[in-house]
Amino acid sequence: MLFLILAICIVLVSLKQPNFPSFATVQSIAYQIPEMGLLTAAMAVTMLVGGINLSVIASANLSGIVMALIMTKNIAPGTDNIPVVILAVVVGILISVAVGAVNGLIIAHFKIPDMLATLGTQLLFNGVCLAITRGATVSGYPDSFKFIGNSTIGGIPTAMYIFALALLFLAILLKRTPYGSKVYLYGSNKVATMFSGVNDKALIIKTYVISGLFVGLAAVILTSRFNAAAQGYASSYLMLTILIAVLGGVNPNGGYGKVSGIILGVLIFQVVGSGFNILRLDSHLTTAIYGVILLLAVTVRMLRTAK
């Protein structure tokens, strides 16, 4: 079904713009897929256990700001320092992982609903970002860092390699490890999972830590591609990550979802987004259409589940 939707989207856009199926279009879409795909993976992995992570964007912005400050404070403008860049990237990813751990601990040990817990941490870290930057944008990074989000290797954006490796890791984790089996079992039936001897608290914490890892990788690519970091960046991505995850076949109630579906969902979204730009649709109308797509995707999934 996803392949069919993708084919229909390409055909419809091509009728308006005959040169749409071109290498330039593919490369343009490929630049945007990694960041959205990684954020969607971060959202999807929590949805597999019947949860949600509303703090993905706030966490990504916090990581980006810290990375930006490390580089701008320790590298003179116009120069480069690869060890400092590596340090900034590692610290940025660790911050997102720590945020994921905090979310997991709150949800697992205090039994706070995942939506409320991650909404609370979203507001918390948005406030931290504002306190650190005072609303300003931190920009001006060395070329070695900008290389991550703005360069190509063999004609393929560098960030696509990061995205591919990250999704391969997630696919192996979900399909080839005991952790993956526990995730699907817990998402399908929480009570049965607990009676089977699975440590549900540890499972939830691990899941949100993995979500934080993907957020950290997305933060590196976002900060590099935008060449700037600030509170509020990519705020519209939050709804879209949920939309793409559901469109890609992830059950919002947990228990079902594939990495291949996430990839197709991201690809469809990017093709549709590019098509909307070509058709010159109003941005507000585009947002409304995304909302309709999300409602339709959820409705179709619920009807199929009912059968």
N, C-alpha and C positions, 0 to 999 in steps of 0.2 A: 504493500500500500504506500509506504514511504517513497519507494522508487517511482511509483506511478505519479505521486504528488510532485516529486522533483521534476519528472519529465514534462508534466503539464505546465509547471511554472516556467521552465525553460522555453517551451514552445510558445506560450502566450507572450512572454517578453520578447522573443525573437520576432514575432509578428510585427511588433512596434519598432524594434531595433534589430535589423537583420544581422548586424555584426556582433551581437551580444555573445554568441558562442565563439569566443576568441581567446588567444593566450593572454592578452592584456586583461580581459575580464576575469579569467581564472586566477591570474596572479594577484589582481586587486582583491578578489574574494579571499584568496589564501592568506593575505596579510591580516584580515579581520577574523578569520576562523579561530586561531589559537587562543586569543584572550577570551572570546565568548565561549569557546569549547571547554576551556579549563574551568571557567566559572560555572558553566552548566554541569560539568562533572562534579564540582564541589557541592553543588546543590543536589544533584541526582543521587549521590552516594548516601546522603542523609535521608532522602525520600525513600530509598530502598528499605530502610528500617522503620518506615512510617513517620519519619520526622521531617524537619525543614530547617534551613539555615538562613535566616533573614539578615545575618550579619556579614555575608560574604563581601559586599561592596565596601562596607565600613572597614572591615579587616584589611581588604586589599589597599584601600587608601592609606590606612595607618602604616602598613608595610612600605608602601611607595614613598610616603613622607619621610620615614626613618631612613630608607635607602638614599633618598635625595639629600637629606641633611648630612649623612656620613660622607657622601661624595663631595658635596659643595663646601663642606667645612675643611676637608682634608686634601682636596685636589685643587690647585690653582687654575683659574680659567685659562683655557687654551692648552693645557697640559693633560697628561694621562698618567694613571697609576693603577695598573692592573690588580696588584694585591689589595688595594683599597676597594676597588670595584668588586672583587670577589668577596671581601669582607662584608660590604654593603648588601650584596645579594644574599649571602648566607644569613645575615642578621634579619633581613626583610622576610625571608621564608620562615625562619624560626619564630618570628613574631606572629605570623599567621597561624603557624602550628600551635603556638601557645594559646592564641585566641580560640582555636578549635578545641584544645584541651579544656579551657575554662568553660566553654559551652557544654562540652560533654559532661564535665563534673557537675555543673549546675543541674543539668537535665537528669543525670543518672542518680545522683546522691540526694538531691533536694526535691526530686519528683515534680519539678516545675515543667509545665507543658513546653515543648520545644519552641512553639511559636512565640510564647511570651518570653522565654529565656533568651532566645536569639534576637528578639525585638529589643529587649533590654540591653543586651551587649551591643547591638547596633547603635542605639542612642548613646551609650557610654563611650564607645570608641569614636563616634562622630564628634562628641564633645572633646575627647582627648586630641583628636586631629585639629580641631579649632583652637584649642588651648596651645598646642605646639606651634601652629603656623599663624595664629591670630587672623585667620581668613585669607592669608596671602598664599601665593603659588610659589613653590620651590622648583626652580628650573636651572638648566645649564649643566649638562653632564658630559663626561669625557667620551670620546669616540668609541672606546672599547665597550662602554655600556650601551650607547645608542645602536651599536652593531646588532645587539640582540633582537630588537624590534623593528629595525629599518633596513636590514641588509638581506642579501640572498646568497645561497650556496648552491651552485649548479642550477640557477634559475628559480630555486624554491626558497621562499622566505625562511630565514634562520629559525624564527619562532615556530614554524611548522614542524621542524625536527623535534623541538622540545615537546610540542603538543602530541606528536606521534608516539614518542617514548613514554610520555605520561599516561596516555590512554592504553598503550600496550601493558604498562605496569598495572593499571586498574583492571584490565581484562583478565590478566593472569591472577591477580589478587582475588577477583570475584569467582573465577571459574576453576582455578587450580589449587586453591588453598582452603583449609578448614574454616578460615575466617569468612570466606565468601559464602560457604554453605550455611554458616550461622546467620549471616546477614539476610539471606533469602528466607530462611526458616523463621527468623525473628519477625521479619516484615510480614510474613504470611500468617503467623500465629504466635503471638507473644507468650501466651499462657503455656502452650505446648513446648515452646523453646525453654522456658524457665524450668518446667518439669523434666525436661530432658537433661538437665544438669549444666546448661550453658550459663556462664556468668554474664547476665544481661547488662550489668553496670559496666563491666570492662568492655563489652562489645560496643556499647553506645559511645564510650569515651574514645575507643579506637576509631570508630566511624567518623566522629567529629574532628579528630586529629588528622585523619586522612583528608577530610574535607578542607581543613586548614592548609594542608600541604599543597593542594591544588589551587587554593586561593593565593598562596604565596607565589607559586609559579606564574599565575595570571598577573599578579601585581608587578612582577619583574618585567613582563612583556608590555603591560599597559604603561608603566612608568617610562620604559625605554622608548616605546613608540610615540607617546605624547610628548616626550622630552620635558615633562612637567609632572608635579604631584601636588595635590591639594585636597581638602575635604570637599566631598560632594562630586568628585569626578565619577563618571560612569554610573551615576545614580539610576539612570533608566535601565541599566542592565539587570537590575534585581528581578523585575517582573519578567524580563525576557528569558532569564535562566530557567525560571519555572515553566514558562511557555515551551521552551525548546525541550526541556526534559520530558514533559508530558507528551509533546508532539513526537518525541523520539521513542515513546512506548514505555516510559517509566510510570509505574502505577503510583499515583499520589498517596495511596493508602499503604504502600510498601509491598515487598514480596516479589516484585517483578520489574525487570528492566535490563537492557543489554547495552554494552558499550557501543556496539555497531549501530544501535538505534540512536544513541546520543550523537554519534558522528553524522548520521543521516539527518537528524533533526537540525543540527547546526548548519549543515550544508543547505538544507531547504530554506532555513531562515535567512541565510546570507544571500541566496539567489533571489528570494522574495524581496528582501530589503533593497538589493541592487535594482531589481525590477521596478520597485516603487519609485526609486530615484530617477530611473530612465523615463518612467511614465509621468514624472513631475507631480506626484500626489502630495497633497498638503500633509505636513508632519503630524498635525493633530488627527487627521483622518487615518494616517498610517497607524498611530497609536490605537485608535478605535478598532481598526481591522485586526491588529494583534490581539486585542481583547476578545474579539469574536472568534478568532482562531483558537485561543485558549479554551473558551467555553465549548466550542464544537469538539475539540480534542477530548476534553473531559467527558462530555456527554456521550460521545461515541464509545469511549472506553467503558463507561458505566453501563451502557446498553449491552455491550459485548459481555461484560462480566455477569450481567443479569441472566443472559442466555445460558 
